[in-house]
Amino acid sequence: MKNVKIVIIDVDGVLTDGKIILDSNGNESKTFYVQDGTGITYLHRAGIKTAIISGRKSKVVEHRARELCIEDVYQDVHNKLEVYEKILKKHKINDNEICYIGDDLIDLPILRKVGFSVAVPNAPVEVKESASYITNAPGGYGAIREVAEKILKSQGKWDMIISRYY
């Protein structure tokens, strides 16, 4: 955790609770937990970048990523490891400087490579066994915030975050 320079986040089941809501016209909506967004903002304030890699494509995710100033957003990705390698090259970082938060089998190749691998509690056993940390909060309900605080505290940056509010 002390080396983390970028946090890469899966969307469905991690940034959201995994539910996909479709109306009768096929319009999609998702819910996002505000404290997860705040955790992402705290990471950015501390100089830690964030990225999204999702197997699905959603305009809702594009909109939320813009709101949170997440620059690296990759959707409709079927080989997450290829995109992960692009992120490494783009930011000139190595595996041990990455935190990846995932919840399903498609995330395993990345979880097995990164310095700090995280799974949410409802992930399959194989995913949890590959994670260095399993969040207490479920995906879509504070898991990202929990990880953000854990990283910031381990890097000695949490006091800088909370000092703004005193």
C-alpha positions, 0 to 999 in steps of 0.5 A: 500500500505504501507504494501505490501511485494509482488505484484501478477500479472495476465498475459493476460490483465494485464502484456500484452494487452490481445492479443494472437498471433498464427502463422500458426504453432500454435506458440504463441507470446505476447507483453510486455511493457518494462516499466512494466518490469522496474517497476517489477525490481524496486519492486525487488530492493526495496525488494518487491517480485512479482509473476504471477498467470495465467489461461493460460499456455505459454512458452512466459510467462515462458521466460519473468518471467525468464528475470524479475527474478520472481520466483513464476510463476503459470500457467494453474491455474483454481482456483487462490485462491488455488494458492494465499493461497500457496503463502501466506504460502510460504512467511509467509505473510498475506492478507494485505501484498499483492497487486493483479492486475487483469482484469477479473472475475476469479480474484475476489476471490483474489481481495476481500481478499488482502490489495491492490487490483488493476484492469485495466481500461478495466476490467468488472464492477464487477472487478473494483467495487472490486478494491481499485485502478483502473489504468490509464494505460491499461493492457500491457501498463504501468499498472504494472509500475504505480502500482509499482511507487504508492507502492514505493512512499507510502513506501518511497522507490521511492527516493532510486530508482531514486537516482541511476540515478542522 
